[in-house]
Amino acid sequence: MYLNVYYIPCVRSFEKSVETGVSAAYTAWQDLADRLERHKAVIDRELEDAKVNLRHRAVALRDEIERWQAKWLSKPEILTLDWIISMKERWTFLKEQLDILRDDCRKIELNVDDILEGDAENMKKLELQLELEESNCRFQAEFLEELKNQEEEEWTVARRRLPRLHDWLDSWESRIKVQLKDRLKEEPADQKDNLEMGTFVGKKVREVRGTIEWLQLLRGDEVADEHWGELMPLLELRDVKSVRDITLGHLFRSALKIQENVDKIKVISENKRVYEITENSSNSKIPII
């Protein structure tokens, strides 16, 4: 009886403290659960926002790629190296952005293949085309630079070297074959020449070779400096003041005028030749017998 007087209040006090502790723990747990739920809601909302943003980026990137492709498909017939390089740099940037986008999508397990479907295969084809066109463009630029050097030579010097130009053109035809080696294997024998001459450099080689034949009319010694007073306006060499200013390039650009005035050129050179022969004959002394 004596023990119960002290024991019962202690038990009750203990039970009360336990109840208080459990209640506090439950309250804390509920608060934590509420906070966790709110945090989860925030995360879910941010995840949805991220998915929307990534899909928006995918659409924007797809549109950029399509614009690049449209520009590539409408490329000029004669490409410059600067244009190719700028297109390649832009393509490299788009490809890097695509890799970053796919990496971000993997982090949140988002699939955007429905937006970018088929791009992988097209990208490989475009990259091959870019590499091929860049190689071709550098090839063309090298040819045009050498052609420019040839054209800057004075005609008085170049006319004696016209046969050498054929050797130069032959060497470029050989280089075309080397560049097209893999493609030529796949072509029938009767189509190989067409493929070679169908390239930009091939067309220019054929054009220059044909022009050289017309320049033969002006190459001979019978076409002297005196002839050029009549020939320059005939060939529309307006920016040339004297025969010493005439370059091979001037005559290349006047090839059409040479073709149109073949007979006149022959008459001018022939008249001069007849005049010289007459002068020489009149000045010669008849021997006394």
C-alpha positions as CSV (number, residue, x, y, z in Angstrom):
1,M,0.0,0.0,0.0
2,Y,2.8,2.3,0.8
3,L,4.5,1.5,-2.5
4,N,1.4,2.2,-4.5
5,V,1.2,5.7,-3.1
6,Y,4.5,6.6,-4.8
7,Y,4.4,4.1,-7.8
8,I,1.1,5.1,-9.3
9,P,1.9,8.8,-9.7
10,C,5.3,7.9,-11.3
11,V,3.7,5.6,-13.8
12,R,1.1,8.2,-14.7
13,S,3.8,10.8,-15.1
14,F,5.8,8.5,-17.3
15,E,2.8,7.6,-19.4
16,K,2.0,11.3,-19.8
17,S,5.5,12.1,-20.9
18,V,5.4,9.2,-23.4
19,E,2.1,10.4,-24.7
20,T,3.6,13.9,-25.0
21,G,6.7,12.6,-26.8
22,V,4.7,10.4,-29.2
23,S,2.4,13.3,-29.9
24,A,5.3,15.6,-30.6
25,A,6.9,13.0,-32.8
26,Y,3.7,12.5,-34.7
27,T,3.3,16.2,-35.1
28,A,6.9,16.4,-36.4
29,W,6.4,13.5,-38.7
30,Q,3.2,15.1,-40.1
31,D,5.0,18.4,-40.6
32,L,7.9,16.5,-42.3
33,A,5.4,14.7,-44.5
34,D,3.7,17.9,-45.5
35,R,7.0,19.5,-46.3
36,L,8.1,16.5,-48.3
37,E,4.8,16.6,-50.2
38,R,5.2,20.3,-50.9
39,H,8.8,19.6,-52.0
40,K,7.7,16.8,-54.2
41,A,5.1,19.0,-55.8
42,V,7.7,21.7,-56.4
43,I,10.1,19.0,-57.9
44,D,7.3,17.6,-60.1
45,R,6.4,21.1,-61.3
46,E,10.0,21.9,-62.1
47,L,10.4,18.6,-63.8
48,E,7.4,19.3,-66.0
49,D,8.7,22.8,-66.7
50,A,12.0,21.3,-67.6
51,K,10.4,18.8,-70.0
52,V,8.4,21.6,-71.6
53,N,11.5,23.7,-72.0
54,L,13.5,20.8,-73.4
55,R,10.8,20.0,-75.9
56,H,10.7,23.7,-76.8
57,R,14.5,23.6,-77.3
58,A,14.1,20.5,-79.4
59,V,11.5,22.2,-81.7
60,A,13.7,25.3,-82.0
61,L,16.8,23.3,-82.8
62,R,14.9,21.2,-85.3
63,D,13.7,24.4,-87.0
64,E,17.3,25.7,-87.0
65,I,18.5,22.5,-88.6
66,E,15.8,22.7,-91.2
67,R,16.7,26.3,-92.0
68,W,20.3,25.2,-92.4
69,Q,19.3,22.3,-94.7
70,A,17.2,24.6,-96.8
71,K,20.1,27.0,-97.2
72,W,22.4,24.1,-98.1
73,L,20.0,22.8,-100.7
74,S,19.7,26.2,-102.3
75,K,23.5,26.7,-102.3
76,P,25.0,28.7,-105.2
77,E,26.3,26.8,-108.2
78,I,29.8,28.2,-107.7
79,L,30.7,27.8,-104.0
80,T,33.3,29.9,-102.3
81,L,35.6,28.5,-99.5
82,D,34.4,31.2,-97.1
83,W,30.7,30.2,-97.7
84,I,31.5,26.5,-97.1
85,I,33.5,27.2,-93.9
86,S,30.7,29.4,-92.5
87,M,28.2,26.7,-93.2
88,K,30.4,24.1,-91.7
89,E,30.9,26.2,-88.5
90,R,27.2,26.7,-88.2
91,W,26.6,23.0,-88.7
92,T,29.2,22.1,-86.0
93,F,27.5,24.5,-83.6
94,L,24.0,22.9,-84.3
95,K,25.5,19.4,-83.8
96,E,27.0,20.4,-80.5
97,Q,23.7,21.9,-79.4
98,L,21.9,18.6,-80.4
99,D,24.4,16.6,-78.3
100,I,23.8,18.9,-75.3
101,L,20.0,18.6,-75.8
102,R,20.1,14.8,-75.9
103,D,22.3,14.7,-72.8
104,D,19.9,16.9,-70.9
105,C,17.0,14.8,-72.0
106,R,18.7,11.6,-70.8
107,K,19.1,13.1,-67.3
108,I,15.3,13.4,-66.9
109,E,14.4,10.4,-69.1
110,L,12.7,12.5,-71.7
111,N,12.4,11.1,-75.2
112,V,12.3,13.8,-78.0
113,D,12.7,11.4,-81.0
114,D,9.2,12.3,-82.1
115,I,10.5,15.8,-82.7
116,L,14.0,15.0,-84.0
117,E,13.1,11.7,-85.8
118,G,15.3,10.9,-88.7
119,D,17.8,13.6,-88.1
120,A,20.6,11.2,-87.3
121,E,20.7,9.6,-90.7
122,N,20.3,13.0,-92.5
123,M,23.1,14.4,-90.4
124,K,25.5,11.7,-91.5
125,K,24.6,12.4,-95.2
126,L,25.0,16.2,-94.7
127,E,28.4,15.7,-93.0
128,L,29.6,13.7,-95.9
129,Q,28.4,16.3,-98.3
130,L,30.1,19.0,-96.3
131,E,33.4,17.2,-96.3
132,L,33.1,16.5,-100.1
133,E,32.2,20.1,-100.9
134,E,34.9,21.6,-98.7
135,S,37.5,19.3,-100.5
136,N,36.1,20.3,-103.9
137,C,36.1,24.0,-102.9
138,R,39.7,23.9,-101.8
139,F,40.5,22.1,-105.0
140,Q,38.7,24.8,-107.0
141,A,40.3,27.6,-105.1
142,E,43.8,26.2,-105.8
143,F,43.0,25.9,-109.5
144,L,41.6,29.4,-109.7
145,E,44.6,30.8,-107.9
146,E,47.0,29.2,-110.4
147,L,44.8,30.3,-113.3
148,K,44.9,33.9,-111.9
149,N,48.7,33.8,-111.9
150,Q,48.6,32.6,-115.5
151,E,46.2,35.3,-116.5
152,E,48.3,38.1,-115.0
153,E,51.3,37.3,-117.3
154,E,51.9,39.9,-120.1
155,W,50.7,38.7,-123.5
156,T,54.0,39.5,-125.1
157,V,55.5,36.8,-122.8
158,A,52.5,34.5,-122.6
159,R,52.1,34.1,-126.3
160,R,55.4,32.3,-126.6
161,R,54.3,30.0,-123.8
162,L,50.8,29.0,-125.0
163,P,51.9,25.3,-125.7
164,R,53.0,25.1,-122.0
165,L,49.5,26.0,-120.9
166,H,48.3,22.7,-122.4
167,D,50.8,20.9,-120.2
168,W,49.5,22.7,-117.2
169,L,45.9,21.8,-118.1
170,D,46.9,18.2,-118.6
171,S,48.3,18.1,-115.1
172,W,45.0,19.4,-113.7
173,E,43.1,16.8,-115.6
174,S,45.2,14.2,-114.0
175,R,44.5,15.7,-110.6
176,I,40.8,15.6,-111.3
177,K,41.1,11.8,-112.0
178,V,42.9,11.3,-108.7
179,Q,40.3,13.3,-106.8
180,L,37.4,11.4,-108.4
181,K,39.2,8.0,-108.1
182,D,36.6,6.3,-105.8
183,R,33.7,7.7,-107.8
184,L,35.2,6.7,-111.1
185,K,35.3,3.1,-110.0
186,E,31.6,3.0,-109.8
187,E,31.0,4.6,-113.2
188,P,30.8,2.8,-116.6
189,A,33.9,3.4,-118.8
190,D,31.9,5.6,-121.3
191,Q,30.7,7.8,-118.4
192,K,34.1,8.5,-116.8
193,D,35.1,11.3,-119.2
194,N,31.7,13.0,-118.7
195,L,32.1,12.8,-114.9
196,E,35.6,14.3,-115.1
197,M,34.6,17.2,-117.4
198,G,31.4,17.7,-115.4
199,T,33.3,19.0,-112.4
200,F,33.8,22.8,-112.0
201,V,37.6,22.5,-112.6
202,G,36.9,20.1,-115.5
203,K,34.6,22.6,-117.2
204,K,37.2,25.4,-116.6
205,V,40.0,23.3,-118.0
206,R,37.9,22.6,-121.2
207,E,37.0,26.3,-121.4
208,V,40.6,27.5,-121.1
209,R,41.8,24.8,-123.6
210,G,39.3,26.0,-126.1
211,T,40.2,29.6,-125.6
212,I,43.9,28.9,-126.2
213,E,43.0,27.7,-129.6
214,W,41.4,31.0,-130.5
215,L,44.4,32.9,-129.1
216,Q,46.6,31.2,-131.7
217,L,45.3,33.8,-134.2
218,L,47.1,36.5,-132.2
219,R,50.2,34.5,-131.3
220,G,52.3,34.7,-134.5
221,D,55.0,37.2,-135.2
222,E,52.9,38.6,-138.0
223,V,50.7,40.2,-135.4
224,A,53.1,43.0,-134.4
225,D,52.7,45.9,-132.0
226,E,51.3,48.1,-134.7
227,H,48.3,45.8,-135.2
228,W,47.1,46.3,-131.7
229,G,45.9,49.8,-132.4
230,E,43.2,48.3,-134.5
231,L,42.8,45.1,-132.5
232,M,42.2,46.6,-129.1
233,P,38.9,48.4,-129.9
234,L,37.9,45.4,-132.0
235,L,38.3,43.1,-129.0
236,E,36.9,45.7,-126.6
237,L,40.1,46.0,-124.5
238,R,38.9,49.4,-123.2
239,D,41.0,49.4,-120.0
240,V,44.2,48.8,-121.9
241,K,46.4,51.8,-123.0
242,S,49.2,50.0,-124.8
243,V,50.1,46.5,-126.0
244,R,52.5,46.2,-123.0
245,D,49.5,46.4,-120.7
246,I,47.7,43.4,-122.4
247,T,47.7,40.3,-120.3
248,L,46.7,36.7,-121.0
249,G,43.6,37.3,-118.8
250,H,42.5,40.2,-121.0
251,L,42.4,38.0,-124.1
252,F,40.8,35.1,-122.2
253,R,38.0,37.5,-121.3
254,S,37.8,38.7,-125.0
255,A,37.6,35.1,-126.4
256,L,34.1,35.6,-127.6
257,K,35.1,38.8,-129.5
258,I,38.0,36.9,-131.1
259,Q,35.6,34.3,-132.3
260,E,33.2,36.9,-133.7
261,N,35.9,38.8,-135.5
262,V,38.1,36.1,-136.9
263,D,37.9,37.3,-140.4
264,K,38.7,40.9,-139.4
265,I,41.7,39.8,-137.3
266,K,43.0,37.9,-140.3
267,V,42.5,40.9,-142.6
268,I,44.3,43.2,-140.2
269,S,47.3,40.9,-139.8
270,E,47.4,40.1,-143.5
271,N,47.2,43.7,-144.6
272,K,50.1,44.5,-142.3
273,R,52.0,41.6,-143.7
274,V,51.3,42.7,-147.3
275,Y,52.3,46.2,-146.4
276,E,55.6,45.0,-144.9
277,I,56.4,42.8,-147.9
278,T,55.6,45.8,-150.3
279,E,57.8,48.1,-148.3
280,N,60.7,45.6,-148.3
281,S,60.3,45.1,-152.0
282,S,60.3,48.8,-152.8
283,N,63.4,49.4,-150.7
284,S,65.4,46.6,-152.2
285,K,67.9,47.5,-154.9
286,I,67.7,45.9,-158.3
287,P,71.2,44.5,-159.1
288,I,72.9,46.0,-162.1
289,I,74.0,43.4,-164.6
